[in-house]
Amino acid sequence: MATTDRKKNPYPGKICVALSGTTSADILALAQSASAQADVLEIRLDSMAEPSITPFIGVLPTPLLFTNRAAWEGGNFSGTEQERINLLQRAIEAGAAFVDVELKTDAGLRDALIQQATAQGTETIVSWHNFANTPSSQALRTILQEQYRSNASIGKIVTMAQTFHDVLRVLSLQTEAAEIGLPLIAFCMGPAGVISRVATLGLGGFMTYAAADGNIGTAPGQMTISSLRAITKELANAC
């Protein structure tokens, strides 16, 4: 993207606007309004009553990330695992820039999806979420290593922060991720985690997430895209 705010952003990381809605038309309307400020648009297939990919392809100038979050990882998809992964496979075939697949997905299904994405030029985000708390530093490092071994393009670790010490443990993962050469999305949810959604960019994080203006977002503590852009602009001006 080429907005003034983006040019002034001193951080190389991307800002993704996460979009959910009951219908593809609902999400498309949000996507069109958010596109100018977003580096990436996340289409939450699991939020739709009838998940669809084609309405978004070729009509938005911003790279698209398709996510079909499983119910066991805080999402809303209630079908079979094969059905869930099939939708992501269709997104790859349609030319998605990114797809998100959970680390805890059946290894056979996950690995096949990553291989397909690699062959077709789609980047894979292998994700791990904890909506209750933040594990120990050792447990987080183990998750990071598993993500690295999955051969996905990008890792994603997001936890619920109860204290600022939780935030520090998650943000510190960027150091190890840089050492092993794995682009990493890492921040915390909840009130204590809000600061990490900005700080992760300054620490080399691959991407952070925001809500569309006027939308409640898809996770606790998610700021709107306008608010997040305003903060990064102020930080840039202070540099």
FIMI-857809 format. One record per residue (C-alpha): chain; x, y, z; residue number from 1. Coordinates in pm, whole numbers. Example, Ala and Ser with C-alpha at 12.3 -4.5 7.8 and 13.67 -1.06 7.14 Angstrom:
% FIMI-857809
<lomi><chain>A</chain><X>1230</X><Y>-450</Y><Z>780</Z><resi>1</resi></lomi>
<lomi><chain>A</chain><X>1367</X><Y>-106</Y><Z>714</Z><resi>2</resi></lomi>
//
This chain:
% FIMI-857809
<lomi><chain>A</chain><X>0</X><Y>0</Y><Z>0</Z><resi>1</resi></lomi>
<lomi><chain>A</chain><X>111</X><Y>357</Y><Z>-47</Z><resi>2</resi></lomi>
<lomi><chain>A</chain><X>-71</X><Y>578</Y><Z>203</Z><resi>3</resi></lomi>
<lomi><chain>A</chain><X>117</X><Y>862</Y><Z>372</Z><resi>4</resi></lomi>
<lomi><chain>A</chain><X>89</X><Y>692</Y><Z>711</Z><resi>5</resi></lomi>
<lomi><chain>A</chain><X>243</X><Y>372</Y><Z>580</Z><resi>6</resi></lomi>
<lomi><chain>A</chain><X>539</X><Y>557</Y><Z>428</Z><resi>7</resi></lomi>
<lomi><chain>A</chain><X>608</X><Y>721</Y><Z>765</Z><resi>8</resi></lomi>
<lomi><chain>A</chain><X>585</X><Y>398</Y><Z>962</Z><resi>9</resi></lomi>
<lomi><chain>A</chain><X>939</X><Y>329</Y><Z>1089</Z><resi>10</resi></lomi>
<lomi><chain>A</chain><X>865</X><Y>-41</Y><Z>1132</Z><resi>11</resi></lomi>
<lomi><chain>A</chain><X>883</X><Y>-292</Y><Z>847</Z><resi>12</resi></lomi>
<lomi><chain>A</chain><X>604</X><Y>-510</Y><Z>987</Z><resi>13</resi></lomi>
<lomi><chain>A</chain><X>261</X><Y>-527</Y><Z>829</Z><resi>14</resi></lomi>
<lomi><chain>A</chain><X>-78</X><Y>-431</Y><Z>969</Z><resi>15</resi></lomi>
<lomi><chain>A</chain><X>-354</X><Y>-679</Y><Z>891</Z><resi>16</resi></lomi>
<lomi><chain>A</chain><X>-720</X><Y>-586</Y><Z>931</Z><resi>17</resi></lomi>
<lomi><chain>A</chain><X>-916</X><Y>-886</Y><Z>1056</Z><resi>18</resi></lomi>
<lomi><chain>A</chain><X>-1265</X><Y>-908</Y><Z>909</Z><resi>19</resi></lomi>
<lomi><chain>A</chain><X>-1560</X><Y>-1119</Y><Z>1016</Z><resi>20</resi></lomi>
<lomi><chain>A</chain><X>-1927</X><Y>-1124</Y><Z>925</Z><resi>21</resi></lomi>
<lomi><chain>A</chain><X>-2225</X><Y>-1350</Y><Z>873</Z><resi>22</resi></lomi>
<lomi><chain>A</chain><X>-2217</X><Y>-1315</Y><Z>494</Z><resi>23</resi></lomi>
<lomi><chain>A</chain><X>-1950</X><Y>-1255</Y><Z>233</Z><resi>24</resi></lomi>
<lomi><chain>A</chain><X>-2127</X><Y>-930</Y><Z>145</Z><resi>25</resi></lomi>
<lomi><chain>A</chain><X>-2088</X><Y>-808</Y><Z>505</Z><resi>26</resi></lomi>
<lomi><chain>A</chain><X>-1716</X><Y>-884</Y><Z>505</Z><resi>27</resi></lomi>
<lomi><chain>A</chain><X>-1662</X><Y>-742</Y><Z>157</Z><resi>28</resi></lomi>
<lomi><chain>A</chain><X>-1814</X><Y>-409</Y><Z>262</Z><resi>29</resi></lomi>
<lomi><chain>A</chain><X>-1576</X><Y>-393</Y><Z>559</Z><resi>30</resi></lomi>
<lomi><chain>A</chain><X>-1284</X><Y>-496</Y><Z>337</Z><resi>31</resi></lomi>
<lomi><chain>A</chain><X>-1352</X><Y>-221</Y><Z>86</Z><resi>32</resi></lomi>
<lomi><chain>A</chain><X>-1360</X><Y>45</Y><Z>358</Z><resi>33</resi></lomi>
<lomi><chain>A</chain><X>-1044</X><Y>-84</Y><Z>529</Z><resi>34</resi></lomi>
<lomi><chain>A</chain><X>-839</X><Y>-164</Y><Z>223</Z><resi>35</resi></lomi>
<lomi><chain>A</chain><X>-671</X><Y>176</Y><Z>190</Z><resi>36</resi></lomi>
<lomi><chain>A</chain><X>-520</X><Y>157</Y><Z>537</Z><resi>37</resi></lomi>
<lomi><chain>A</chain><X>-439</X><Y>-215</Y><Z>550</Z><resi>38</resi></lomi>
<lomi><chain>A</chain><X>-130</X><Y>-400</Y><Z>432</Z><resi>39</resi></lomi>
<lomi><chain>A</chain><X>-323</X><Y>-729</Y><Z>448</Z><resi>40</resi></lomi>
<lomi><chain>A</chain><X>-692</X><Y>-814</Y><Z>484</Z><resi>41</resi></lomi>
<lomi><chain>A</chain><X>-785</X><Y>-1126</Y><Z>682</Z><resi>42</resi></lomi>
<lomi><chain>A</chain><X>-1105</X><Y>-1295</Y><Z>567</Z><resi>43</resi></lomi>
<lomi><chain>A</chain><X>-1245</X><Y>-1505</Y><Z>850</Z><resi>44</resi></lomi>
<lomi><chain>A</chain><X>-1422</X><Y>-1786</Y><Z>667</Z><resi>45</resi></lomi>
<lomi><chain>A</chain><X>-1535</X><Y>-1942</Y><Z>995</Z><resi>46</resi></lomi>
<lomi><chain>A</chain><X>-1748</X><Y>-1637</Y><Z>1075</Z><resi>47</resi></lomi>
<lomi><chain>A</chain><X>-1970</X><Y>-1684</Y><Z>768</Z><resi>48</resi></lomi>
<lomi><chain>A</chain><X>-2288</X><Y>-1890</Y><Z>767</Z><resi>49</resi></lomi>
<lomi><chain>A</chain><X>-2188</X><Y>-2010</Y><Z>419</Z><resi>50</resi></lomi>
<lomi><chain>A</chain><X>-1813</X><Y>-1968</Y><Z>376</Z><resi>51</resi></lomi>
<lomi><chain>A</chain><X>-1713</X><Y>-1843</Y><Z>33</Z><resi>52</resi></lomi>
<lomi><chain>A</chain><X>-1386</X><Y>-1740</Y><Z>-129</Z><resi>53</resi></lomi>
<lomi><chain>A</chain><X>-1471</X><Y>-1622</Y><Z>-480</Z><resi>54</resi></lomi>
<lomi><chain>A</chain><X>-1647</X><Y>-1294</Y><Z>-379</Z><resi>55</resi></lomi>
<lomi><chain>A</chain><X>-1314</X><Y>-1157</Y><Z>-256</Z><resi>56</resi></lomi>
<lomi><chain>A</chain><X>-1084</X><Y>-1265</Y><Z>-535</Z><resi>57</resi></lomi>
<lomi><chain>A</chain><X>-982</X><Y>-1001</Y><Z>-788</Z><resi>58</resi></lomi>
<lomi><chain>A</chain><X>-1194</X><Y>-721</Y><Z>-641</Z><resi>59</resi></lomi>
<lomi><chain>A</chain><X>-962</X><Y>-589</Y><Z>-367</Z><resi>60</resi></lomi>
<lomi><chain>A</chain><X>-617</X><Y>-434</Y><Z>-425</Z><resi>61</resi></lomi>
<lomi><chain>A</chain><X>-486</X><Y>-549</Y><Z>-86</Z><resi>62</resi></lomi>
<lomi><chain>A</chain><X>-330</X><Y>-896</Y><Z>-32</Z><resi>63</resi></lomi>
<lomi><chain>A</chain><X>-574</X><Y>-1141</Y><Z>122</Z><resi>64</resi></lomi>
<lomi><chain>A</chain><X>-524</X><Y>-1379</Y><Z>414</Z><resi>65</resi></lomi>
<lomi><chain>A</chain><X>-784</X><Y>-1653</Y><Z>450</Z><resi>66</resi></lomi>
<lomi><chain>A</chain><X>-841</X><Y>-1804</Y><Z>795</Z><resi>67</resi></lomi>
<lomi><chain>A</chain><X>-1087</X><Y>-2080</Y><Z>882</Z><resi>68</resi></lomi>
<lomi><chain>A</chain><X>-1039</X><Y>-2101</Y><Z>1257</Z><resi>69</resi></lomi>
<lomi><chain>A</chain><X>-1133</X><Y>-2428</Y><Z>1424</Z><resi>70</resi></lomi>
<lomi><chain>A</chain><X>-1374</X><Y>-2423</Y><Z>1718</Z><resi>71</resi></lomi>
<lomi><chain>A</chain><X>-1107</X><Y>-2593</Y><Z>1930</Z><resi>72</resi></lomi>
<lomi><chain>A</chain><X>-882</X><Y>-2289</Y><Z>1878</Z><resi>73</resi></lomi>
<lomi><chain>A</chain><X>-1135</X><Y>-2017</Y><Z>1950</Z><resi>74</resi></lomi>
<lomi><chain>A</chain><X>-1296</X><Y>-2005</Y><Z>1606</Z><resi>75</resi></lomi>
<lomi><chain>A</chain><X>-1644</X><Y>-2076</Y><Z>1479</Z><resi>76</resi></lomi>
<lomi><chain>A</chain><X>-1604</X><Y>-2350</Y><Z>1218</Z><resi>77</resi></lomi>
<lomi><chain>A</chain><X>-1811</X><Y>-2650</Y><Z>1319</Z><resi>78</resi></lomi>
<lomi><chain>A</chain><X>-1768</X><Y>-2885</Y><Z>1023</Z><resi>79</resi></lomi>
<lomi><chain>A</chain><X>-1518</X><Y>-3167</Y><Z>985</Z><resi>80</resi></lomi>
<lomi><chain>A</chain><X>-1146</X><Y>-3102</Y><Z>974</Z><resi>81</resi></lomi>
<lomi><chain>A</chain><X>-1131</X><Y>-3215</Y><Z>612</Z><resi>82</resi></lomi>
<lomi><chain>A</chain><X>-1405</X><Y>-2966</Y><Z>521</Z><resi>83</resi></lomi>
<lomi><chain>A</chain><X>-1224</X><Y>-2692</Y><Z>707</Z><resi>84</resi></lomi>
<lomi><chain>A</chain><X>-894</X><Y>-2754</Y><Z>530</Z><resi>85</resi></lomi>
<lomi><chain>A</chain><X>-1066</X><Y>-2796</Y><Z>193</Z><resi>86</resi></lomi>
<lomi><chain>A</chain><X>-1179</X><Y>-2431</Y><Z>212</Z><resi>87</resi></lomi>
<lomi><chain>A</chain><X>-820</X><Y>-2320</Y><Z>269</Z><resi>88</resi></lomi>
<lomi><chain>A</chain><X>-708</X><Y>-2535</Y><Z>-23</Z><resi>89</resi></lomi>
<lomi><chain>A</chain><X>-961</X><Y>-2357</Y><Z>-241</Z><resi>90</resi></lomi>
<lomi><chain>A</chain><X>-827</X><Y>-2023</Y><Z>-123</Z><resi>91</resi></lomi>
<lomi><chain>A</chain><X>-479</X><Y>-2128</Y><Z>-232</Z><resi>92</resi></lomi>
<lomi><chain>A</chain><X>-609</X><Y>-2238</Y><Z>-571</Z><resi>93</resi></lomi>
<lomi><chain>A</chain><X>-783</X><Y>-1902</Y><Z>-608</Z><resi>94</resi></lomi>
<lomi><chain>A</chain><X>-457</X><Y>-1714</Y><Z>-556</Z><resi>95</resi></lomi>
<lomi><chain>A</chain><X>-467</X><Y>-1612</Y><Z>-187</Z><resi>96</resi></lomi>
<lomi><chain>A</chain><X>-155</X><Y>-1429</Y><Z>-70</Z><resi>97</resi></lomi>
<lomi><chain>A</chain><X>-169</X><Y>-1604</Y><Z>271</Z><resi>98</resi></lomi>
<lomi><chain>A</chain><X>-356</X><Y>-1882</Y><Z>449</Z><resi>99</resi></lomi>
<lomi><chain>A</chain><X>-355</X><Y>-1948</Y><Z>824</Z><resi>100</resi></lomi>
<lomi><chain>A</chain><X>-342</X><Y>-2305</Y><Z>953</Z><resi>101</resi></lomi>
<lomi><chain>A</chain><X>-327</X><Y>-2397</Y><Z>1321</Z><resi>102</resi></lomi>
<lomi><chain>A</chain><X>-17</X><Y>-2576</Y><Z>1449</Z><resi>103</resi></lomi>
<lomi><chain>A</chain><X>-245</X><Y>-2824</Y><Z>1628</Z><resi>104</resi></lomi>
<lomi><chain>A</chain><X>-418</X><Y>-2923</Y><Z>1303</Z><resi>105</resi></lomi>
<lomi><chain>A</chain><X>-377</X><Y>-3291</Y><Z>1217</Z><resi>106</resi></lomi>
<lomi><chain>A</chain><X>-18</X><Y>-3315</Y><Z>1093</Z><resi>107</resi></lomi>
<lomi><chain>A</chain><X>-114</X><Y>-3490</Y><Z>770</Z><resi>108</resi></lomi>
<lomi><chain>A</chain><X>-371</X><Y>-3227</Y><Z>675</Z><resi>109</resi></lomi>
<lomi><chain>A</chain><X>-148</X><Y>-2941</Y><Z>786</Z><resi>110</resi></lomi>
<lomi><chain>A</chain><X>159</X><Y>-3062</Y><Z>600</Z><resi>111</resi></lomi>
<lomi><chain>A</chain><X>-35</X><Y>-3126</Y><Z>279</Z><resi>112</resi></lomi>
<lomi><chain>A</chain><X>-177</X><Y>-2774</Y><Z>294</Z><resi>113</resi></lomi>
<lomi><chain>A</chain><X>166</X><Y>-2619</Y><Z>348</Z><resi>114</resi></lomi>
<lomi><chain>A</chain><X>309</X><Y>-2818</Y><Z>57</Z><resi>115</resi></lomi>
<lomi><chain>A</chain><X>26</X><Y>-2708</Y><Z>-172</Z><resi>116</resi></lomi>
<lomi><chain>A</chain><X>68</X><Y>-2346</Y><Z>-67</Z><resi>117</resi></lomi>
<lomi><chain>A</chain><X>443</X><Y>-2355</Y><Z>-126</Z><resi>118</resi></lomi>
<lomi><chain>A</chain><X>394</X><Y>-2504</Y><Z>-472</Z><resi>119</resi></lomi>
<lomi><chain>A</chain><X>141</X><Y>-2237</Y><Z>-569</Z><resi>120</resi></lomi>
<lomi><chain>A</chain><X>313</X><Y>-1932</Y><Z>-420</Z><resi>121</resi></lomi>
<lomi><chain>A</chain><X>86</X><Y>-1877</Y><Z>-121</Z><resi>122</resi></lomi>
<lomi><chain>A</chain><X>252</X><Y>-1802</Y><Z>213</Z><resi>123</resi></lomi>
<lomi><chain>A</chain><X>137</X><Y>-2008</Y><Z>511</Z><resi>124</resi></lomi>
<lomi><chain>A</chain><X>99</X><Y>-1877</Y><Z>864</Z><resi>125</resi></lomi>
<lomi><chain>A</chain><X>117</X><Y>-2163</Y><Z>1114</Z><resi>126</resi></lomi>
<lomi><chain>A</chain><X>-61</X><Y>-2034</Y><Z>1422</Z><resi>127</resi></lomi>
<lomi><chain>A</chain><X>-99</X><Y>-2112</Y><Z>1790</Z><resi>128</resi></lomi>
<lomi><chain>A</chain><X>-343</X><Y>-1931</Y><Z>2022</Z><resi>129</resi></lomi>
<lomi><chain>A</chain><X>-417</X><Y>-1946</Y><Z>2393</Z><resi>130</resi></lomi>
<lomi><chain>A</chain><X>-725</X><Y>-1745</Y><Z>2495</Z><resi>131</resi></lomi>
<lomi><chain>A</chain><X>-683</X><Y>-1818</Y><Z>2867</Z><resi>132</resi></lomi>
<lomi><chain>A</chain><X>-325</X><Y>-1737</Y><Z>2965</Z><resi>133</resi></lomi>
<lomi><chain>A</chain><X>41</X><Y>-1721</Y><Z>2861</Z><resi>134</resi></lomi>
<lomi><chain>A</chain><X>259</X><Y>-2032</Y><Z>2898</Z><resi>135</resi></lomi>
<lomi><chain>A</chain><X>611</X><Y>-2037</Y><Z>3038</Z><resi>136</resi></lomi>
<lomi><chain>A</chain><X>907</X><Y>-1916</Y><Z>2833</Z><resi>137</resi></lomi>
<lomi><chain>A</chain><X>1019</X><Y>-2274</Y><Z>2773</Z><resi>138</resi></lomi>
<lomi><chain>A</chain><X>674</X><Y>-2380</Y><Z>2652</Z><resi>139</resi></lomi>
<lomi><chain>A</chain><X>660</X><Y>-2083</Y><Z>2415</Z><resi>140</resi></lomi>
<lomi><chain>A</chain><X>1004</X><Y>-2166</Y><Z>2274</Z><resi>141</resi></lomi>
<lomi><chain>A</chain><X>893</X><Y>-2525</Y><Z>2216</Z><resi>142</resi></lomi>
<lomi><chain>A</chain><X>592</X><Y>-2400</Y><Z>2018</Z><resi>143</resi></lomi>
<lomi><chain>A</chain><X>818</X><Y>-2174</Y><Z>1813</Z><resi>144</resi></lomi>
<lomi><chain>A</chain><X>1050</X><Y>-2462</Y><Z>1730</Z><resi>145</resi></lomi>
<lomi><chain>A</chain><X>754</X><Y>-2679</Y><Z>1623</Z><resi>146</resi></lomi>
<lomi><chain>A</chain><X>637</X><Y>-2400</Y><Z>1394</Z><resi>147</resi></lomi>
<lomi><chain>A</chain><X>985</X><Y>-2375</Y><Z>1244</Z><resi>148</resi></lomi>
<lomi><chain>A</chain><X>992</X><Y>-2749</Y><Z>1174</Z><resi>149</resi></lomi>
<lomi><chain>A</chain><X>650</X><Y>-2735</Y><Z>1004</Z><resi>150</resi></lomi>
<lomi><chain>A</chain><X>808</X><Y>-2563</Y><Z>701</Z><resi>151</resi></lomi>
<lomi><chain>A</chain><X>542</X><Y>-2291</Y><Z>704</Z><resi>152</resi></lomi>
<lomi><chain>A</chain><X>641</X><Y>-1946</Y><Z>581</Z><resi>153</resi></lomi>
<lomi><chain>A</chain><X>551</X><Y>-1759</Y><Z>900</Z><resi>154</resi></lomi>
<lomi><chain>A</chain><X>488</X><Y>-1845</Y><Z>1265</Z><resi>155</resi></lomi>
<lomi><chain>A</chain><X>215</X><Y>-1692</Y><Z>1479</Z><resi>156</resi></lomi>
<lomi><chain>A</chain><X>195</X><Y>-1712</Y><Z>1860</Z><resi>157</resi></lomi>
<lomi><chain>A</chain><X>-81</X><Y>-1519</Y><Z>2037</Z><resi>158</resi></lomi>
<lomi><chain>A</chain><X>-169</X><Y>-1556</Y><Z>2405</Z><resi>159</resi></lomi>
<lomi><chain>A</chain><X>-389</X><Y>-1392</Y><Z>2667</Z><resi>160</resi></lomi>
<lomi><chain>A</chain><X>-183</X><Y>-1164</Y><Z>2889</Z><resi>161</resi></lomi>
<lomi><chain>A</chain><X>-274</X><Y>-1137</Y><Z>3256</Z><resi>162</resi></lomi>
<lomi><chain>A</chain><X>31</X><Y>-922</Y><Z>3341</Z><resi>163</resi></lomi>
<lomi><chain>A</chain><X>297</X><Y>-725</Y><Z>3158</Z><resi>164</resi></lomi>
<lomi><chain>A</chain><X>543</X><Y>-1006</Y><Z>3236</Z><resi>165</resi></lomi>
<lomi><chain>A</chain><X>332</X><Y>-1227</Y><Z>3009</Z><resi>166</resi></lomi>
<lomi><chain>A</chain><X>375</X><Y>-966</Y><Z>2736</Z><resi>167</resi></lomi>
<lomi><chain>A</chain><X>752</X><Y>-966</Y><Z>2779</Z><resi>168</resi></lomi>
<lomi><chain>A</chain><X>772</X><Y>-1345</Y><Z>2743</Z><resi>169</resi></lomi>
<lomi><chain>A</chain><X>582</X><Y>-1339</Y><Z>2416</Z><resi>170</resi></lomi>
<lomi><chain>A</chain><X>763</X><Y>-1041</Y><Z>2266</Z><resi>171</resi></lomi>
<lomi><chain>A</chain><X>1101</X><Y>-1192</Y><Z>2353</Z><resi>172</resi></lomi>
<lomi><chain>A</chain><X>1028</X><Y>-1474</Y><Z>2108</Z><resi>173</resi></lomi>
<lomi><chain>A</chain><X>1121</X><Y>-1233</Y><Z>1828</Z><resi>174</resi></lomi>
<lomi><chain>A</chain><X>1488</X><Y>-1270</Y><Z>1922</Z><resi>175</resi></lomi>
<lomi><chain>A</chain><X>1490</X><Y>-1649</Y><Z>1880</Z><resi>176</resi></lomi>
<lomi><chain>A</chain><X>1273</X><Y>-1628</Y><Z>1569</Z><resi>177</resi></lomi>
<lomi><chain>A</chain><X>1526</X><Y>-1393</Y><Z>1409</Z><resi>178</resi></lomi>
<lomi><chain>A</chain><X>1811</X><Y>-1628</Y><Z>1500</Z><resi>179</resi></lomi>
<lomi><chain>A</chain><X>1646</X><Y>-1927</Y><Z>1329</Z><resi>180</resi></lomi>
<lomi><chain>A</chain><X>1518</X><Y>-1722</Y><Z>1035</Z><resi>181</resi></lomi>
<lomi><chain>A</chain><X>1144</X><Y>-1764</Y><Z>1093</Z><resi>182</resi></lomi>
<lomi><chain>A</chain><X>927</X><Y>-1455</Y><Z>1036</Z><resi>183</resi></lomi>
<lomi><chain>A</chain><X>706</X><Y>-1437</Y><Z>1345</Z><resi>184</resi></lomi>
<lomi><chain>A</chain><X>377</X><Y>-1279</Y><Z>1445</Z><resi>185</resi></lomi>
<lomi><chain>A</chain><X>379</X><Y>-1259</Y><Z>1826</Z><resi>186</resi></lomi>
<lomi><chain>A</chain><X>170</X><Y>-1046</Y><Z>2060</Z><resi>187</resi></lomi>
<lomi><chain>A</chain><X>-83</X><Y>-1074</Y><Z>2343</Z><resi>188</resi></lomi>
<lomi><chain>A</chain><X>-458</X><Y>-1032</Y><Z>2375</Z><resi>189</resi></lomi>
<lomi><chain>A</chain><X>-647</X><Y>-859</Y><Z>2655</Z><resi>190</resi></lomi>
<lomi><chain>A</chain><X>-601</X><Y>-517</Y><Z>2820</Z><resi>191</resi></lomi>
<lomi><chain>A</chain><X>-244</X><Y>-592</Y><Z>2932</Z><resi>192</resi></lomi>
<lomi><chain>A</chain><X>-158</X><Y>-708</Y><Z>2583</Z><resi>193</resi></lomi>
<lomi><chain>A</chain><X>-266</X><Y>-398</Y><Z>2390</Z><resi>194</resi></lomi>
<lomi><chain>A</chain><X>82</X><Y>-247</Y><Z>2401</Z><resi>195</resi></lomi>
<lomi><chain>A</chain><X>227</X><Y>-561</Y><Z>2245</Z><resi>196</resi></lomi>
<lomi><chain>A</chain><X>18</X><Y>-512</Y><Z>1930</Z><resi>197</resi></lomi>
<lomi><chain>A</chain><X>230</X><Y>-205</Y><Z>1856</Z><resi>198</resi></lomi>
<lomi><chain>A</chain><X>558</X><Y>-307</Y><Z>2020</Z><resi>199</resi></lomi>
<lomi><chain>A</chain><X>582</X><Y>-628</Y><Z>1818</Z><resi>200</resi></lomi>
<lomi><chain>A</chain><X>637</X><Y>-425</Y><Z>1502</Z><resi>201</resi></lomi>
<lomi><chain>A</chain><X>929</X><Y>-239</Y><Z>1658</Z><resi>202</resi></lomi>
<lomi><chain>A</chain><X>1085</X><Y>-571</Y><Z>1760</Z><resi>203</resi></lomi>
<lomi><chain>A</chain><X>1081</X><Y>-710</Y><Z>1406</Z><resi>204</resi></lomi>
<lomi><chain>A</chain><X>742</X><Y>-882</Y><Z>1413</Z><resi>205</resi></lomi>
<lomi><chain>A</chain><X>613</X><Y>-983</Y><Z>1074</Z><resi>206</resi></lomi>
<lomi><chain>A</chain><X>260</X><Y>-852</Y><Z>1130</Z><resi>207</resi></lomi>
<lomi><chain>A</chain><X>6</X><Y>-726</Y><Z>1381</Z><resi>208</resi></lomi>
<lomi><chain>A</chain><X>-373</X><Y>-722</Y><Z>1360</Z><resi>209</resi></lomi>
<lomi><chain>A</chain><X>-636</X><Y>-449</Y><Z>1382</Z><resi>210</resi></lomi>
<lomi><chain>A</chain><X>-1014</X><Y>-424</Y><Z>1356</Z><resi>211</resi></lomi>
<lomi><chain>A</chain><X>-1197</X><Y>-234</Y><Z>1084</Z><resi>212</resi></lomi>
<lomi><chain>A</chain><X>-1318</X><Y>109</Y><Z>1194</Z><resi>213</resi></lomi>
<lomi><chain>A</chain><X>-1657</X><Y>79</Y><Z>1361</Z><resi>214</resi></lomi>
<lomi><chain>A</chain><X>-1614</X><Y>-297</Y><Z>1406</Z><resi>215</resi></lomi>
<lomi><chain>A</chain><X>-1558</X><Y>-489</Y><Z>1729</Z><resi>216</resi></lomi>
<lomi><chain>A</chain><X>-1276</X><Y>-696</Y><Z>1582</Z><resi>217</resi></lomi>
<lomi><chain>A</chain><X>-1200</X><Y>-1064</Y><Z>1616</Z><resi>218</resi></lomi>
<lomi><chain>A</chain><X>-998</X><Y>-1083</Y><Z>1940</Z><resi>219</resi></lomi>
<lomi><chain>A</chain><X>-983</X><Y>-913</Y><Z>2283</Z><resi>220</resi></lomi>
<lomi><chain>A</chain><X>-774</X><Y>-595</Y><Z>2284</Z><resi>221</resi></lomi>
<lomi><chain>A</chain><X>-777</X><Y>-543</Y><Z>1908</Z><resi>222</resi></lomi>
<lomi><chain>A</chain><X>-753</X><Y>-174</Y><Z>1817</Z><resi>223</resi></lomi>
<lomi><chain>A</chain><X>-915</X><Y>-23</Y><Z>1510</Z><resi>224</resi></lomi>
<lomi><chain>A</chain><X>-700</X><Y>32</Y><Z>1205</Z><resi>225</resi></lomi>
<lomi><chain>A</chain><X>-731</X><Y>411</Y><Z>1235</Z><resi>226</resi></lomi>
<lomi><chain>A</chain><X>-618</X><Y>403</Y><Z>1598</Z><resi>227</resi></lomi>
<lomi><chain>A</chain><X>-324</X><Y>178</Y><Z>1522</Z><resi>228</resi></lomi>
<lomi><chain>A</chain><X>-217</X><Y>389</Y><Z>1226</Z><resi>229</resi></lomi>
<lomi><chain>A</chain><X>-240</X><Y>704</Y><Z>1440</Z><resi>230</resi></lomi>
<lomi><chain>A</chain><X>-13</X><Y>547</Y><Z>1703</Z><resi>231</resi></lomi>
<lomi><chain>A</chain><X>248</X><Y>435</Y><Z>1451</Z><resi>232</resi></lomi>
<lomi><chain>A</chain><X>238</X><Y>781</Y><Z>1293</Z><resi>233</resi></lomi>
<lomi><chain>A</chain><X>302</X><Y>946</Y><Z>1629</Z><resi>234</resi></lomi>
<lomi><chain>A</chain><X>591</X><Y>708</Y><Z>1694</Z><resi>235</resi></lomi>
<lomi><chain>A</chain><X>736</X><Y>787</Y><Z>1353</Z><resi>236</resi></lomi>
<lomi><chain>A</chain><X>716</X><Y>1160</Y><Z>1420</Z><resi>237</resi></lomi>
<lomi><chain>A</chain><X>891</X><Y>1109</Y><Z>1753</Z><resi>238</resi></lomi>
<lomi><chain>A</chain><X>1186</X><Y>933</Y><Z>1590</Z><resi>239</resi></lomi>
//
